């Protein structure tokens, strides 16, 4: 299922954390529009459209990626957003496993970024 825009991505710098009270979650996908497409973005773009040749350099592309939307409240600072979108494969997998295994909602979570792209990982604490 394609999640509706706008997206509120979880994208923390190394060592940063955010605390959320998650009331509900929705697994789906979203279309991203990379400003500086990587070769991986171009390959996915081509695969998703069954193209045999890459687009010309500088051509805008979009890529559909798996996302997990967390709805709730940010507890550590004021935020106008009422949901946050997770596109990190490892964080999404971790959270999906917890929710699918019966993590009781509402759930108080702390997400912490460790490292820098492309090896950034997130830790999850249930508080």
C-alpha positions, 0 to 999 in steps of 0.5 A: 500500500502506498502511504500518502504524502507528505513524509516525515522521515526519521533521519537522526544524526549520529548519537541523536535520539527521539522519544515517541509514544506510538499509538498505531503503525502502518506498513506500506511504501512511499515514492521518494524523489532523490535529488542526487540519485545513486546507482542503486536508485537508478537500478531500482527505478529501472527495475520498477519500470522494466526499463532496459536503459537508464534515464539520461543524467539529470533526469528526475526519477522516483523510487518506491521504497518500503516504509513504516509509518508510526503515528503518535506523539513525540515526547522529547520535544514539541513537534507539529507532526503526528506521524513519522516515516521509517525508511531505514531497512534495519529499523523498519525490520526491528520495529515490525518484528516488535509490533508483530510479536505483540508489543502493546500499544501505545508504546513508548519508544526511544530511537537512537542513531548510531553511525553515519550513512550508509552504515548508520543503524538505529537502536530501539528502546522500549520504555 
